[in-house]
Amino acid sequence: MSDALSGLTRRGWAFLAVGGGAVIAAVLAGQRDVLRAGILLVAIPAISLVVALRSRVRLAASRSIEPPRVSVGERATVHLELANSARIPTGVLLVEDSIPFTLGARPRFVLDHVWSRFRRDVTYAIDPVVRGRYTVGPLTVRVTDPFGMVELKRAFSDVGTLIVTPTVHRLPTARLGGEWSGSGESRPRAMAAAGEEDATIRAYRTGDDMRRVHWRATAHHGDLMVRREEQPWQSRATILLDTRTAGHTGEGIDSSLEWSVTAAASIGVHLAERGYAVRLATDHGSAVSTSWHDPASGPGDARVSLLDALAVVQPQRDASVGRWPDLLSGAESATGMLVGVFGRLSEQEARVVAALRHGSTAALAVVLDVMSWTSLGAHSREQVRLTESVQVLRGAGWNVIVAHRGEHLAALWEQLGVQRPAAGPAAPAMQGRPAREGA
């Protein structure tokens, strides 16, 4: 009863209080006309409450989000379907959907003339500016009566999920190292002059299918030989993303971390479209995918899984460069191309990163000049630290480019493709800075 009475508005409580007072006064004074008026004042909010309660329990709502996955800046549309399956019409419906504040203000709608067997479709648009995985909903409906006596709320359990992925910039095709590495029984090679068995025949192993036995090679070698099943070699690339809070500056969507995430997304999609199996690694690996995003199932699937992982990357206060060697340890991690997107690095941290180069067929690094993402401008100490870290990486065989705020990733990637690692001490870090463009 108390829950039902909580739906009365101030007007409903006023009518109830005045009507109740009038009834008591009329009984004490013996005034029948006042008694009738008091009863009427009490009956109006009571009847409105009964009608609102009956209509509330028969409301139904469903939602869909199209498309369920968008990039930053793209529009998603939420479709809501409201239905009243009750025979009794409801009053005015005040509809409010719950969305995170980063997606904008909560959408509100007013639906009147909600008669029995009513069905209404409502749509609204979301224009996300921040990447992430968002829960849209639940929907809240407030039912009011025509007299404004009652306002009842109902929250539906149905929610939707909207994934906002980082912006992906189209990168130019550049000649990169590490084109072939990874899986396969043997690396593709040309047929030898001595005959095909030199390239496609191997010794018999327990469990091999006898139908693969190559009898001519068996007679030649004196041992049982079988045809080797060639497995296509897969180019692999590991993208190491620096998410350390101490390694970045700036706030929100204009921070150096967001630029790094966009860079990692663009590079990963670019490599996946070129046939690479791409793996994303961060210093907080449990928060993102550490598996290979294999384009064998289709470049679109690899793109989706990679971008979904990057959509939820967050800065990590307890992250450390010292954990990166363990993160990249293992036979699979040590092969193929290594692409690093790094924030601020001290000389000591740069030496740890430089050692990650061993075992990789190529190592490319985008090192951010994080001070350019602040209003402080160039700082001599920070510039010295940046130059030292770049020199350490280049000296270890890394192909390094420095990224400044406002520079377009496509220009930087093109430089990485034509640049070659220095054999000795590196040139100054500011060398070869491209023209500034909007990132």
C-alpha positions as CSV (number, residue, x, y, z in Angstrom):
1,M,0.0,0.0,0.0
2,S,2.8,2.4,0.9
3,D,4.5,1.7,-2.5
4,A,1.2,2.5,-4.3
5,L,0.7,5.7,-2.3
6,S,4.2,6.8,-3.2
7,G,3.0,7.4,-6.7
8,L,0.8,10.3,-5.7
9,T,2.0,13.7,-6.8
10,R,1.8,16.8,-4.7
11,R,-1.5,17.6,-6.3
12,G,-2.8,14.1,-5.5
13,W,-1.7,14.4,-1.8
14,A,-3.3,17.8,-1.6
15,F,-6.6,16.5,-2.9
16,L,-6.4,13.5,-0.5
17,A,-5.6,15.7,2.5
18,V,-8.2,18.3,1.8
19,G,-10.8,15.7,1.0
20,G,-10.0,13.7,4.1
21,G,-10.2,16.9,6.2
22,A,-13.5,17.8,4.6
23,V,-14.9,14.3,5.4
24,I,-13.9,14.5,9.1
25,A,-15.3,18.0,9.4
26,A,-18.5,17.1,7.7
27,V,-19.0,14.1,10.0
28,L,-18.4,16.2,13.1
29,A,-20.6,19.0,11.9
30,G,-23.3,16.9,10.3
31,Q,-23.0,18.6,6.9
32,R,-23.9,16.1,4.2
33,D,-23.1,18.5,1.3
34,V,-19.6,19.0,2.6
35,L,-19.3,15.2,3.1
36,R,-20.1,14.6,-0.5
37,A,-17.5,17.1,-1.6
38,G,-14.9,15.6,0.6
39,I,-15.6,12.1,-0.7
40,L,-15.3,13.4,-4.3
41,L,-11.9,15.0,-3.5
42,V,-10.6,11.7,-2.0
43,A,-12.1,9.6,-4.8
44,I,-10.4,11.5,-7.6
45,P,-6.7,10.6,-6.7
46,A,-7.8,7.1,-5.5
47,I,-9.4,6.3,-8.9
48,S,-6.4,7.9,-10.8
49,L,-4.0,5.7,-8.7
50,V,-6.0,2.5,-9.5
51,V,-6.1,3.3,-13.2
52,A,-2.3,4.1,-13.3
53,L,-1.5,0.9,-11.4
54,R,-3.4,-1.3,-13.8
55,S,-1.9,0.3,-16.8
56,R,1.6,0.1,-15.4
57,V,1.8,-3.6,-15.1
58,R,0.9,-4.2,-18.7
59,L,3.5,-2.0,-20.4
60,A,6.2,-3.7,-22.5
61,A,9.4,-2.3,-24.0
62,S,12.1,-3.5,-26.3
63,R,15.2,-1.9,-27.9
64,S,17.7,-2.4,-30.6
65,I,20.8,-0.4,-31.6
66,E,21.8,0.0,-35.2
67,P,24.6,-0.4,-35.8
68,P,25.8,-2.0,-32.5
69,R,29.4,-1.0,-33.3
70,V,30.5,2.4,-34.5
71,S,33.7,4.4,-34.7
72,V,34.2,7.7,-32.8
73,G,32.2,10.4,-34.5
74,E,29.8,8.0,-36.3
75,R,26.1,7.9,-35.5
76,A,24.2,5.1,-33.9
77,T,20.4,4.9,-33.7
78,V,18.5,3.5,-30.8
79,H,15.1,2.0,-31.6
80,L,12.6,1.7,-28.8
81,E,9.3,-0.1,-29.1
82,L,6.6,0.6,-26.4
83,A,3.4,-1.4,-26.2
84,N,0.4,-1.2,-23.9
85,S,-1.4,-4.6,-23.8
86,A,-3.9,-3.5,-21.2
87,R,-7.5,-3.0,-22.0
88,I,-7.6,0.2,-20.0
89,P,-5.8,3.2,-21.6
90,T,-3.0,4.8,-19.7
91,G,-2.4,8.4,-19.1
92,V,0.5,10.4,-20.5
93,L,3.8,8.5,-20.8
94,L,7.0,10.2,-19.9
95,V,9.8,8.1,-21.4
96,E,13.5,8.5,-20.4
97,D,16.3,6.2,-21.5
98,S,19.5,5.9,-19.5
99,I,22.8,6.5,-21.3
100,P,26.2,7.3,-20.0
101,F,26.9,11.0,-19.7
102,T,29.8,10.6,-22.2
103,L,27.2,9.8,-24.9
104,G,25.2,13.0,-24.2
105,A,22.1,14.0,-22.4
106,R,19.4,11.4,-21.5
107,P,16.7,11.3,-24.2
108,R,13.2,12.1,-23.0
109,F,9.9,11.7,-24.8
110,V,6.3,12.5,-24.0
111,L,3.6,10.1,-25.4
112,D,0.0,11.0,-24.9
113,H,-3.2,9.2,-26.0
114,V,-1.8,5.8,-25.0
115,W,-4.9,3.8,-25.6
116,S,-5.4,0.1,-25.2
117,R,-3.4,-2.2,-27.5
118,F,-1.2,0.8,-28.1
119,R,2.2,0.4,-29.9
120,R,4.6,3.1,-30.6
121,D,8.2,3.2,-32.0
122,V,10.6,5.8,-30.8
123,T,14.1,6.5,-32.1
124,Y,16.9,8.7,-31.1
125,A,20.5,9.2,-32.3
126,I,23.8,8.9,-30.4
127,D,26.9,10.7,-31.6
128,P,29.7,9.3,-29.5
129,V,33.0,11.3,-29.2
130,V,34.7,8.9,-26.7
131,R,35.6,5.3,-27.4
132,G,34.4,2.6,-25.0
133,R,31.9,-0.1,-24.4
134,Y,28.7,1.4,-23.2
135,T,25.5,0.0,-21.7
136,V,22.4,1.8,-23.1
137,G,19.4,1.6,-20.8
138,P,17.4,0.6,-18.9
139,L,14.4,2.5,-20.0
140,T,12.3,4.3,-17.4
141,V,8.7,5.1,-18.1
142,R,6.6,7.4,-15.9
143,V,2.8,7.0,-16.2
144,T,0.7,10.0,-15.3
145,D,-3.1,10.4,-15.2
146,P,-4.9,13.3,-17.1
147,F,-5.5,15.1,-13.8
148,G,-1.8,15.0,-12.7
149,M,-2.7,13.2,-9.5
150,V,-0.4,10.2,-10.0
151,E,3.0,9.6,-11.4
152,L,4.3,6.0,-11.4
153,K,7.7,4.9,-12.5
154,R,8.7,1.6,-14.1
155,A,12.3,0.7,-15.1
156,F,12.7,-2.1,-17.6
157,S,15.5,-4.6,-17.4
158,D,16.2,-4.6,-21.1
159,V,19.5,-2.9,-22.1
160,G,21.7,-2.7,-25.1
161,T,25.4,-2.6,-25.7
162,L,27.1,0.0,-27.9
163,I,30.8,-0.4,-28.8
164,V,32.6,2.7,-29.8
165,T,35.9,1.9,-31.5
166,P,38.8,4.2,-32.1
167,T,39.0,6.2,-35.3
168,V,40.9,4.3,-38.0
169,H,43.0,6.4,-40.5
170,R,43.9,5.0,-43.9
171,L,47.7,4.4,-44.0
172,P,49.8,4.4,-47.2
173,T,51.3,1.1,-48.4
174,A,54.9,1.0,-47.3
175,R,57.6,-1.6,-47.6
176,L,58.1,-3.2,-44.2
177,G,60.3,-5.9,-42.8
178,G,59.1,-9.1,-41.3
179,E,56.8,-10.0,-44.2
180,W,57.1,-13.8,-43.5
181,S,57.2,-15.4,-40.1
182,G,55.2,-17.6,-37.8
183,S,53.4,-20.8,-38.6
184,G,53.7,-23.5,-41.2
185,E,55.7,-26.7,-41.5
186,S,58.1,-25.1,-43.9
187,R,58.7,-21.7,-45.4
188,P,57.7,-21.4,-49.1
189,R,60.7,-21.7,-51.3
190,A,61.4,-22.3,-55.0
191,M,61.7,-25.9,-56.3
192,A,65.2,-27.2,-56.2
193,A,66.9,-28.4,-59.4
194,A,67.4,-31.9,-58.0
195,G,63.7,-32.6,-58.0
196,E,60.5,-31.9,-56.2
197,E,61.3,-34.2,-53.3
198,D,63.9,-31.7,-52.1
199,A,61.2,-29.2,-51.4
200,T,58.1,-31.3,-50.6
201,I,59.4,-34.6,-49.1
202,R,60.3,-35.5,-45.5
203,A,60.9,-38.6,-43.4
204,Y,57.9,-40.6,-42.2
205,R,56.6,-39.9,-38.7
206,T,54.5,-42.1,-36.6
207,G,50.9,-41.4,-37.3
208,D,51.4,-40.1,-40.9
209,D,48.8,-41.2,-43.4
210,M,50.3,-44.0,-45.6
211,R,48.6,-42.5,-48.6
212,R,51.1,-39.7,-48.4
213,V,54.1,-42.1,-48.8
214,H,56.3,-41.1,-51.8
215,W,57.7,-44.4,-53.1
216,R,60.3,-43.0,-55.4
217,A,61.9,-40.9,-52.6
218,T,61.6,-43.9,-50.3
219,A,63.6,-46.1,-52.7
220,H,66.1,-43.3,-53.2
221,H,66.7,-42.6,-49.5
222,G,66.3,-46.1,-48.2
223,D,63.9,-44.8,-45.6
224,L,60.1,-44.3,-45.7
225,M,59.4,-40.8,-47.0
226,V,56.1,-39.0,-47.2
227,R,54.9,-35.9,-49.1
228,R,55.0,-32.9,-46.8
229,E,51.8,-31.0,-46.3
230,E,52.7,-27.4,-47.0
231,Q,51.0,-24.9,-44.7
232,P,50.8,-21.3,-45.8
233,W,53.1,-19.1,-43.9
234,Q,51.5,-16.3,-42.0
235,S,53.0,-12.8,-41.5
236,R,52.7,-11.9,-37.8
237,A,52.8,-8.5,-36.1
238,T,52.7,-7.6,-32.5
239,I,51.5,-4.1,-31.6
240,L,52.8,-3.1,-28.2
241,L,50.7,-0.2,-26.8
242,D,52.0,1.9,-24.0
243,T,49.1,2.6,-21.6
244,R,51.1,3.8,-18.6
245,T,49.6,6.9,-16.9
246,A,53.1,8.2,-16.3
247,G,53.9,7.8,-20.0
248,H,51.2,10.2,-21.3
249,T,49.9,13.7,-20.8
250,G,46.7,15.6,-21.7
251,E,43.1,15.1,-20.8
252,G,40.2,13.2,-22.4
253,I,40.0,12.8,-26.1
254,D,42.9,15.3,-26.6
255,S,45.4,13.3,-24.6
256,S,48.5,11.6,-26.0
257,L,47.0,8.2,-24.9
258,E,44.0,8.7,-27.2
259,W,46.4,9.5,-30.0
260,S,48.3,6.3,-29.3
261,V,45.2,4.2,-29.3
262,T,44.1,5.7,-32.6
263,A,47.6,5.0,-34.0
264,A,47.5,1.4,-32.8
265,A,44.1,0.9,-34.3
266,S,45.1,2.3,-37.7
267,I,48.3,0.3,-37.8
268,G,46.6,-2.9,-36.7
269,V,43.8,-2.6,-39.3
270,H,46.3,-1.7,-42.0
271,L,48.5,-4.7,-41.2
272,A,45.4,-7.0,-41.0
273,E,44.3,-5.9,-44.4
274,R,47.7,-6.8,-45.7
275,G,47.3,-10.3,-44.4
276,Y,49.1,-10.1,-41.1
277,A,48.0,-11.9,-38.0
278,V,48.0,-9.1,-35.5
279,R,48.3,-9.3,-31.8
280,L,47.6,-6.4,-29.4
281,A,49.7,-6.3,-26.2
282,T,49.6,-3.7,-23.4
283,D,51.2,-3.5,-20.0
284,H,47.8,-4.5,-18.6
285,G,47.2,-7.5,-20.8
286,S,44.2,-8.8,-18.9
287,A,42.2,-5.7,-20.0
288,V,42.6,-6.3,-23.7
289,S,43.1,-9.1,-26.1
290,T,46.5,-10.8,-26.1
291,S,45.6,-13.4,-28.8
292,W,46.3,-13.2,-32.5
293,H,43.7,-11.6,-34.7
294,D,44.0,-13.8,-37.7
295,P,42.7,-12.5,-41.0
296,A,42.4,-16.1,-42.3
297,S,38.7,-15.9,-41.2
298,G,38.4,-12.7,-43.0
299,P,40.0,-9.2,-42.6
300,G,36.7,-7.9,-41.3
301,D,36.7,-10.4,-38.4
302,A,40.3,-9.5,-37.5
303,R,39.4,-5.8,-37.7
304,V,36.4,-6.2,-35.4
305,S,38.2,-8.2,-32.7
306,L,41.2,-5.9,-32.7
307,L,39.1,-2.7,-32.5
308,D,36.9,-4.1,-29.8
309,A,40.0,-4.8,-27.7
310,L,41.2,-1.2,-28.3
311,A,37.8,0.3,-27.5
312,V,38.2,-0.7,-23.8
313,V,41.9,0.2,-23.3
314,Q,42.3,2.5,-20.2
315,P,45.4,4.2,-18.7
316,Q,47.1,2.1,-16.0
317,R,48.7,3.7,-12.9
318,D,50.5,0.5,-11.9
319,A,51.9,-0.3,-15.3
320,S,55.6,-0.7,-15.8
321,V,58.0,-1.0,-18.7
322,G,59.7,-3.8,-16.7
323,R,56.7,-6.0,-17.4
324,W,57.0,-5.8,-21.1
325,P,59.7,-8.5,-21.6
326,D,57.4,-11.0,-19.9
327,L,54.4,-9.9,-21.9
328,L,56.3,-10.5,-25.1
329,S,58.0,-13.7,-24.0
330,G,57.4,-17.0,-25.8
331,A,58.1,-18.4,-29.2
332,E,55.1,-16.9,-30.9
333,S,55.7,-13.4,-29.4
334,A,59.4,-13.4,-30.4
335,T,58.7,-13.9,-34.1
336,G,57.4,-11.5,-36.7
337,M,57.2,-7.7,-36.7
338,L,57.1,-5.7,-33.5
339,V,55.4,-2.3,-33.7
340,G,55.5,-0.2,-30.6
341,V,53.6,3.0,-29.8
342,F,55.3,4.5,-26.8
343,G,54.8,7.5,-24.6
344,R,57.4,9.1,-22.4
345,L,60.5,6.9,-21.9
346,S,63.5,7.4,-19.7
347,E,66.9,6.3,-21.0
348,Q,66.8,3.3,-18.7
349,E,63.3,2.4,-19.9
350,A,64.4,2.8,-23.5
351,R,67.1,0.2,-22.9
352,V,64.5,-2.3,-21.7
353,V,62.4,-1.6,-24.8
354,A,65.5,-1.8,-27.0
355,A,66.1,-5.4,-25.8
356,L,62.6,-6.4,-27.1
357,R,64.0,-6.1,-30.6
358,H,65.8,-9.4,-30.3
359,G,64.0,-12.2,-32.1
360,S,61.8,-9.9,-34.2
361,T,62.2,-9.8,-37.9
362,A,61.6,-6.0,-37.8
363,A,61.0,-3.5,-35.0
364,L,59.1,-0.2,-35.7
365,A,58.5,2.4,-33.0
366,V,56.3,5.5,-32.8
367,V,57.6,7.5,-29.9
368,L,55.4,10.4,-28.8
369,D,56.7,13.8,-27.8
370,V,54.2,13.9,-25.0
371,M,55.1,17.5,-24.0
372,S,53.5,18.7,-27.2
373,W,50.1,17.5,-25.8
374,T,50.4,20.0,-22.9
375,S,50.3,23.8,-22.8
376,L,53.8,24.0,-21.4
377,G,55.4,23.7,-24.8
378,A,59.0,22.4,-25.3
379,H,61.0,21.7,-22.1
380,S,64.7,21.3,-22.4
381,R,64.9,18.3,-20.0
382,E,62.1,16.5,-21.7
383,Q,63.6,17.1,-25.1
384,V,66.9,15.7,-23.9
385,R,65.1,12.6,-22.5
386,L,63.3,12.2,-25.8
387,T,66.4,12.4,-27.8
388,E,68.3,9.9,-25.6
389,S,65.5,7.3,-25.7
390,V,65.2,7.6,-29.5
391,Q,69.0,7.2,-29.8
392,V,68.9,4.1,-27.6
393,L,66.2,2.5,-29.7
394,R,67.8,3.3,-33.1
395,G,71.1,2.1,-31.8
396,A,69.5,-1.3,-31.1
397,G,68.1,-1.6,-34.6
398,W,64.7,-0.1,-34.1
399,N,63.1,2.0,-36.9
400,V,61.9,5.1,-34.9
401,I,59.9,8.1,-35.8
402,V,58.8,10.8,-33.3
403,A,55.2,11.9,-33.3
404,H,54.1,15.4,-32.2
405,R,50.7,16.7,-31.5
406,G,48.8,17.6,-34.6
407,E,50.8,15.4,-37.0
408,H,49.0,13.0,-39.2
409,L,49.6,9.3,-38.7
410,A,49.7,8.6,-42.4
411,A,52.8,10.9,-42.9
412,L,54.6,9.2,-40.0
413,W,53.8,5.7,-41.2
414,E,55.2,6.6,-44.7
415,Q,58.4,7.7,-43.0
416,L,58.6,4.4,-41.1
417,G,58.3,2.5,-44.4
418,V,61.2,4.3,-46.1
419,Q,63.5,4.8,-43.0
420,R,66.1,2.2,-42.1
421,P,67.5,1.5,-38.7
422,A,70.8,3.3,-37.9
423,A,73.8,1.1,-37.4
424,G,75.3,3.5,-34.8
425,P,74.2,6.5,-32.8
426,A,71.0,8.0,-34.0
427,A,70.4,11.3,-35.6
428,P,68.6,13.9,-33.5
429,A,65.0,13.0,-32.7
430,M,63.4,16.0,-34.3
431,Q,64.9,15.2,-37.7
432,G,62.5,14.6,-40.6
433,R,59.4,16.1,-38.9
434,P,56.5,16.1,-41.4
435,A,54.1,18.9,-41.9
436,R,51.5,19.3,-39.3
437,E,48.0,18.1,-40.1
438,G,44.9,17.4,-38.1
439,A,45.1,14.0,-36.5
